[in-house]
Every structure is written in structure tokens, then in C-alpha cells.
Amino acid sequence: MLLSDAEGNCRIYDPAEGYKVVFSSQSYDEAQYWLLEDEYEPVEGRLRMSELV
């Protein structure tokens, strides 16, 4: 799961690992590239951070 904050910093959380942060970056493009490089598949939809905690 890829989430970004108001400053544009992105974090990727892995639901299979209890939503542990598995990657952080300062840009959406870098985070998206990391996901594609690791062969993750996109899922449609959006969640708010408050829905995870």
C-alpha cells in the first residue's frame, strides 16, 4: 500500500507484514518505480491513513 503525506513523502506498507513500512521515498515516482520493479500489482481504490490504525 502506497501512502503519501502533505509534503509528498511516500511510504509503502506491506499488509502481509502487519502494515510494516517496507520502503520510503521523497517522491511518488520513486515509490511507484520500486513497486513496479518488485512486481507488485496495482489495486483500485483509496484508503485514509486513519482507516489503518
Secondary structure, 3 states (H helix, E strand, C coil): CEEECCCCCEEEEEHHHCCEEEEEECCHHHHHHHHHHCCCCCCCCCCCHHHCC
